[in-house]
Amino acid sequence: MRIRNKILFYFSSIVIFLTGITFFTIYVVFSGNREEQFQQRQKQKIKTTLEFLYEIKKTDNELIEALDRLTINDLFDEKLLLFNEKKELIYSSLDDTPIPVSKEMLTALDSKNNWIETKDGLYDVVGTYIDKNGSTYYGISKAYDTFGYTKLYFLRNILILAFMAIAASVLLISFYLAERISKPLTDLAGLVNSYRLGENQLPENIKTTTYEITYLNEKFNELVKRADDAFAFQKDSIHHISHQLKTPITILISELERIKSSEDARKIKSELENQIIKTKSLADIINVLLEISKVETGQPIIRERLRIDEIIFDSIDTLNVLHPEFNFEVNYLPQDPDANKLILNVNEMLIRQAIQNLLSNCIAYSNNGKAEIKIDCTPKKELKILISNNSVPVLKEEEKYLFNHFFRGENSRGKAGFGLGLVLTKEIVDLNLGHIAYSNPSADLNIFELRFPLS
């Protein structure tokens, strides 16, 4: 069942049911009140008639008949019987309405059971025991409450009409409210149904003042964004594997086949060392891609407080094993920095790979066999790391493509690499809330600047 129909059914059913119960209760209470009041009038009529008979102290038939004619319209369609202490009839009203239960009631009446009331169809029948100045009397009255039933039937009709009017109003109001309440949910369901994975444009926000639906809409948009990011990364990863990684692997195979055909042992060893470096670089790229994919698919990035200079020195040691002739110069600003300003909240594996990528570039592109790493602790809220080397700079028109997939500038001709190092480095720096930029202030100087917020 649609939520609109559920709201319409449950709301209208409850309100109509409660209204019906309320109106029925009013009718029952009024009916009971009518009966009680009318029986009290019958009792009062019995007492009044008995007092009148006691006052005149005689049973003059003409006088009694006159009394009946005067009071016959007090209670319409009424039969009144009065009995003495011997339960002998001493008075009977002119009305010829029969009282079938008069004998049973008269027998049951006594000083302990001085009031009996019952129904004979729509007639109210009452019997009472009366002690008057030491004398005992019994009265039985049967009457039809014309005036009371007229009001009761009028009330019943009014309540029925009111119930029908309220039921119709409740149905209309329920339909309007159900439509109004369910519309945002219907719109949101429509957005979910129309959403296609990989679309760059986020679904529009639902127009509603309901907090829960607004919150649901926001969470849906967040989910869509995460799904799109994960899908985009998946496409990029597939693209990397099917194109960028496939090409280097093909090249590696081709190079190995070429080396296989060579007969110069010294040349073969040198070439194999180069291929080993390339293969390790390729393996590192795959590992970084797998780690980043975990983050892009929604898993939180695991960060810890680490000294960035220790990671830099570890990376230098690792690279110096393969390139012992290359010199990395590390300088601090100021020379004796506060150790707390060297601590960053980063993912160790990823940030280590990013540093190694930048240092490997220094080795590959440097024209003097050295590079400088400057760790600047002077800013109050961030840490700056500048990695510079002397080499042919990137052309000005190529700088904007430097961090794009597969881009390799003119200065990279003849250099080993797959064109993914800087792309992954920027991705890693961004995931660790940092920023990377390139500059070449002079003709043969390349500088990569990293900035990270202090933990």
Secondary structure, DSSP 8 states (H G I E B T S, - for coil): --HHHHHHHHHHHHHHHHHHHHHHHHHHHHHHHHHHHHHHHHHHHHHHHHHHHHHHTS--HHHHHHHHHHHTTTSSSEEEEEE-TT--EEEE-S-----TTHHHHHHH-SSSS-EEEEEETTEEEEEEEEEETTEEEEEEEEE--HHHHHHHHHHHHHHHHHHHHHHHHHHHHHHHHHHHHHHHHHHHHHHHHH--TT-SS---------HHHHHHHHHHHHHHHHHHHHHHHHHHHHHIIIIIIHHHHHHHHHHHHHHHT---HHHHHHHHHHHHHHHHHHHHHHHHHHHHHHHHTT-----EEEEHHHHHHHHHHHHHHH-TT-EEEEEEESSS--GGGGEEEE-HHHHHHHHHHHHHHHHHH-SSSEEEEEEE--SSSEEEEEEEEES----GGGGGGTTSTT---GGGTT----S-HHHHHHHHHHHTT-EEEEE-SSTTEEEEEEEEE--
